[in-house]
Amino acid sequence: MSTVRVVVTGATGQVAYALLPRIAAGEMFGPDTEIDLRLSDIPAMVEKAKGVVMELKDGAYPLLANVSASGDRAESHHDADWVLLVGSVPRGPGMERGDLIRKNGPIFVEEGKAIAQHGSKNVRVVVIGNPCNTNCLIARHAAGDTVPADRWTALTRLDQNRAVSLLAAKAGLRSKDVAHLAIWGNHSATLYPDFTNATVGGKPADQAVERGWLETEFIPAVQQRGAAVIAARGASSAFSAAQAILDHVKSLVNRTPGDEWFSAAVVSDGSYGVERGIVSSFPLRSKGDGSYDIVQGVKLDAFARSKVEATIAELEKERDIVKDLLA
């Protein structure tokens, strides 16, 4: 039985608390892979993280080969196969998105350097902490050429899951009945959930529900879903985010079946006119070993193209905000 070494940063946060037991139970890497689980957090939170370690041990998970907590990245990231960068500074009252980017930038510089220095030669990284696209860009540049560009991904699967659920509900069907619904661009209020290529119950989405609803209600509902959860719950998404992280990694470590695809933000290779190096969400297909291909030939009508261009413009603006960190 193989063992995978997994780092989860921000290990004392809500998302990590929802995620860690599911990794330990084998939901992410399957029943034939043992888990060496490393909880990483700032030094001031390590004692709290040790309480989570106790809980994980008390769960008696058969696949949990080892679990530890550390505030030292040299220890937690040593020979790591997967690093899930969950931790980041949350957006505070009155904080603009640009302020948040600048606040989190130095954290992800340090993460990138640590991953390059201490991670395994095959390390793969998933950036969850927001703004995840630009944080991924920052960490990837900080790592330099040690960690290839195709090892870096950022989470837009939560947006895909939200979009699938909302579209299925409108059509009176279930999430499993929705296919080919991709997220393009930034994990932000400009993201584009592409209904123009989606199917619902085997029919084009705009035949299953009204196109007017898709353009005027569906898109903003997906874009603002996180804010809606906070308004209703008094806290940000936790277990839905954990589910999306599981789905993201599972989609990468298992070959994509049939003609399906999934969404994740990756370093652009120039596909669809997205500038090389920008970390943008695309429809992807996995080779089953953590690597992927961007799906080619997806047709974007004038409406879809305008939405993609708007979200890419935002990503370019965010890149310029942190250009000093990308040297």
Long-range contacts (C-beta under 8 A, 24 or more apart in sequence): 1-32, 1-33, 1-34, 2-32, 2-33, 2-34, 3-33, 3-34, 3-35, 3-36, 3-65, 4-29, 4-33, 4-34, 4-35, 4-36, 4-81, 4-82, 5-36, 5-38, 5-79, 5-80, 5-81, 5-82, 5-120, 6-35, 6-36, 6-37, 6-38, 6-80, 6-81, 6-82, 6-83, 6-84, 7-38, 7-40, 7-76, 7-77, 7-80, 7-82, 7-83, 7-84, 8-37, 8-38, 8-39, 8-40, 8-84, 8-86, 9-40, 9-41, 9-83, 9-84, 9-85, 9-86, 9-87, 9-111, 9-129, 10-40, 10-41, 10-85, 10-86, 10-87, 10-88, 10-129, 11-39, 11-40, 11-41, 11-45, 11-49, 11-52, 11-69, 11-86, 11-87, 12-39, 12-41, 12-45, 12-48, 12-49, 12-52, 13-86, 13-87, 14-235, 14-236, 14-238, 15-86, 15-128, 15-237, 15-238, 15-241, 15-242, 15-245, 16-52, 16-86, 16-87, 17-52, 17-238, 18-238, 18-239, 18-241, 18-242, 19-84, 19-86, 19-241, 19-242, 19-245, 19-246, 20-52, 20-56, 21-55, 21-56, 21-59, 21-61, 22-242, 22-246, 23-246, 24-56, 24-59, 24-61, 24-63, 24-64, 24-67, 25-59, 25-61, 25-63, 26-61, 26-62, 26-63, 27-246, 27-250, 28-246, 28-249, 28-250, 29-249, 29-253, 30-253, 31-63, 33-63, 34-63, 34-64, 34-65, 35-61, 35-63, 35-64, 35-65, 35-66, 36-65, 36-66, 36-67, 37-64, 37-66, 37-67, 37-68, 38-67, 38-68, 38-69, 38-70, 38-76, 38-77, 38-80, 39-67, 39-68, 39-69, 39-70, 39-76, 40-69, 40-70, 40-71, 40-73, 40-76, 40-77, 40-87, 41-69, 41-71, 41-87, 42-71, 43-71, 43-72, 44-71, 45-71, 46-70, 46-71, 73-110, 73-111, 73-114, 73-118, 74-114, 74-117, 74-118, 77-114, 77-115, 77-117, 77-118, 77-119, 78-118, 79-118, 79-119, 79-120, 80-115, 80-118, 80-119, 80-120, 80-123, 81-119, 81-120, 81-122, 81-123, 81-124, 82-123, 82-124, 82-125, 82-126, 82-249, 83-111, 83-115, 83-119, 83-123, 83-124, 83-125, 83-126, 84-126, 84-128, 84-245, 84-249, 85-111, 85-125, 85-126, 85-127, 85-128, 85-129, 85-135, 85-139, 86-128, 86-129, 86-245, 87-129, 88-128, 88-129, 88-130, 88-135, 90-236, 91-130, 97-131, 97-188, 97-318, 98-318, 98-321, 100-130, 100-131, 101-131, 101-134, 101-135, 101-318, 101-321, 101-322, 102-321, 102-322, 104-129, 104-130, 104-131, 104-135, 105-135, 105-138, 105-322, 105-325, 106-325, 107-135, 108-135, 108-136, 108-138, 108-139, 108-142, 109-138, 109-139, 109-142, 109-325, 110-142, 111-139, 111-142, 112-138, 112-139, 112-140, 112-141, 112-142, 112-143, 112-147, 113-142, 113-143, 115-139, 115-143, 115-147, 116-142, 116-143, 116-144, 116-146, 116-147, 117-146, 119-147, 122-290, 123-147, 123-151, 124-151, 124-153, 124-252, 124-290, 125-151, 125-152, 125-153, 126-153, 126-154, 126-155, 126-245, 126-248, 126-249, 127-152, 127-153, 127-154, 127-155, 128-154, 128-155, 128-241, 128-245, 130-187, 131-186, 131-187, 131-188, 131-318, 132-156, 132-187, 132-265, 133-186, 133-187, 133-188, 133-265, 133-279, 133-280, 133-281, 133-315, 133-318, 134-279, 134-315, 134-318, 134-319, 134-321, 134-322, 136-265, 136-279, 137-277, 137-278, 137-279, 137-318, 137-319, 137-322, 137-326, 138-322, 138-325, 138-326, 140-267, 140-279, 141-325, 141-326, 141-327, 142-325, 149-267, 149-277, 150-266, 150-267, 150-291, 150-292, 151-290, 152-266, 152-267, 152-279, 153-248, 153-252, 153-264, 153-265, 153-266, 154-187, 154-264, 154-265, 154-266, 154-279, 154-281, 155-187, 155-241, 155-244, 155-245, 155-248, 155-264, 155-265, 156-183, 156-187, 156-191, 156-263, 156-264, 156-265, 156-281, 157-244, 157-245, 157-247, 157-248, 157-251, 157-262, 157-263, 157-264, 158-187, 158-226, 158-237, 158-240, 158-241, 158-243, 158-244, 159-183, 159-187, 159-191, 159-193, 159-222, 159-225, 159-263, 159-281, 160-193, 160-244, 160-262, 160-263, 161-240, 161-243, 161-244, 161-247, 162-222, 162-225, 162-240, 163-193, 163-195, 163-218, 163-222, 166-218, 166-221, 166-222, 166-225, 167-195, 167-198, 167-200, 167-205, 167-209, 167-218, 168-200, 170-209, 170-213, 170-218, 171-200, 171-201, 171-208, 171-209, 173-200, 173-201, 173-208, 177-201, 178-205, 179-260, 180-260, 180-261, 180-283, 181-205, 182-261, 182-263, 182-281, 182-282, 182-283, 182-295, 182-298, 183-263, 183-281, 184-280, 184-281, 184-282, 184-307, 184-308, 184-311, 185-280, 185-281, 185-307, 185-308, 185-310, 185-311, 185-312, 185-314, 185-315, 186-265, 186-280, 186-281, 186-311, 186-312, 186-314, 186-315, 186-318, 187-265, 187-281, 188-223, 188-311, 188-314, 189-223, 189-224, 190-223, 190-310, 190-311, 190-314, 191-222, 191-223, 191-281, 191-311, 192-219, 192-304, 192-307, 192-308, 192-310, 192-311, 193-218, 193-219, 193-222, 194-283, 194-298, 194-300, 194-304, 194-307, 195-219, 196-299, 196-300, 196-301, 196-303, 196-304, 197-298, 197-299, 197-304, 215-303, 219-307, 251-284, 251-286, 252-286, 252-290, 252-291, 252-292, 253-286, 253-288, 253-289, 253-290, 254-286, 254-288, 255-286, 255-287, 255-288, 256-284, 256-285, 256-286, 256-288, 260-285, 261-285, 261-295, 262-286, 264-292, 266-292, 266-294, 269-294, 271-296, 272-298, 272-300, 272-308, 274-308, 274-312, 275-312, 275-316, 278-312, 278-315, 278-316, 278-319, 279-315, 280-311, 280-312, 280-315
